[in-house]
Amino acid sequence: MAAASIDIVLDNDRVVVRRVKHTGPGPVSSARRRDRLIIYLKDAHITRTEEGRGEDIRRKAGDVVWRPSSEHDIELTEGTEHEVLIIELKS
């Protein structure tokens, strides 16, 4: 299983900002997130699984993605690091 470190960068009444770093390769534990903006800090090749459906994702450092709330699993499919900023809306 890949190791994960999660640092809270900002937490207020509107958002929580997390810097998430996975080192692997391999699966990462499940995550439950609210609506959020994801900013990729490093190139990434991951498999994201939600409700039994897998999605192969390739992103470049600097890519920005919007995701609605979900419960999902992440697996590092290539490389040994995956690092993102997650800006999660509270309301």
C-alpha positions as CSV (number, residue, x, y, z in Angstrom):
1,M,0.0,0.0,0.0
2,A,1.2,3.5,-0.8
3,A,2.0,5.8,2.1
4,A,0.1,9.1,2.4
5,S,0.8,12.4,4.2
6,I,-1.9,15.0,4.5
7,D,-1.2,18.5,5.8
8,I,-4.0,21.0,6.4
9,V,-2.8,24.3,4.9
10,L,-6.0,26.3,5.7
11,D,-9.2,25.6,7.5
12,N,-11.9,28.2,7.9
13,D,-15.7,28.4,7.8
14,R,-15.8,28.1,4.0
15,V,-13.0,25.8,2.9
16,V,-10.4,23.3,4.0
17,V,-7.2,23.2,2.0
18,R,-5.1,20.0,2.2
19,R,-1.7,19.2,0.7
20,V,-1.9,15.5,0.0
21,K,1.2,13.5,-1.0
22,H,1.1,9.8,-1.8
23,T,4.3,7.7,-2.2
24,G,4.1,4.3,-3.7
25,P,3.5,2.6,-5.9
26,G,0.2,0.9,-4.9
27,P,-3.2,1.5,-3.6
28,V,-4.1,4.3,-1.2
29,S,-6.8,4.1,1.4
30,S,-10.4,5.2,0.6
31,A,-11.2,8.9,0.8
32,R,-14.5,10.7,1.2
33,R,-14.5,14.3,0.0
34,R,-17.0,17.1,-0.5
35,D,-17.1,19.3,-3.7
36,R,-13.6,20.3,-4.4
37,L,-11.0,21.8,-6.6
38,I,-7.8,19.7,-7.1
39,I,-4.5,21.3,-8.2
40,Y,-1.8,18.9,-9.3
41,L,1.6,19.8,-8.0
42,K,3.4,16.9,-9.8
43,D,2.7,14.9,-12.9
44,A,0.4,12.0,-12.0
45,H,-0.7,8.7,-13.4
46,I,-3.4,7.2,-11.2
47,T,-6.4,4.9,-11.2
48,R,-9.4,6.4,-9.4
49,T,-12.2,4.0,-8.5
50,E,-15.7,5.1,-7.5
51,E,-18.7,2.8,-7.1
52,G,-16.8,0.0,-8.7
53,R,-15.8,1.9,-11.9
54,G,-12.1,2.6,-12.5
55,E,-10.9,5.6,-14.3
56,D,-7.3,6.0,-15.7
57,I,-6.1,9.5,-15.0
58,R,-3.0,11.3,-16.3
59,R,-2.4,14.8,-15.2
60,K,0.5,17.3,-15.5
61,A,1.8,19.5,-12.8
62,G,-0.3,22.7,-12.8
63,D,-3.5,21.0,-14.0
64,V,-6.7,22.1,-12.1
65,V,-9.8,19.8,-11.9
66,W,-13.2,20.2,-10.3
67,R,-14.7,17.1,-8.7
68,P,-18.1,16.8,-7.0
69,S,-18.4,15.1,-3.6
70,S,-17.5,11.4,-3.7
71,E,-16.1,8.4,-1.9
72,H,-13.3,6.9,-3.9
73,D,-10.0,4.9,-4.0
74,I,-6.8,6.0,-5.6
75,E,-4.0,3.8,-6.8
76,L,-0.6,5.0,-8.1
77,T,-0.3,3.2,-11.4
78,E,3.0,4.8,-12.5
79,G,5.8,6.6,-10.8
80,T,6.3,6.8,-7.0
81,E,4.7,10.2,-6.1
82,H,1.4,11.9,-6.4
83,E,1.0,15.4,-4.9
84,V,-2.0,17.7,-5.0
85,L,-3.7,20.6,-3.2
86,I,-7.3,19.9,-2.5
87,I,-9.6,22.9,-1.9
88,E,-12.7,21.4,-0.4
89,L,-15.9,23.5,0.0
90,K,-17.7,23.3,3.4
91,S,-21.1,24.6,2.3
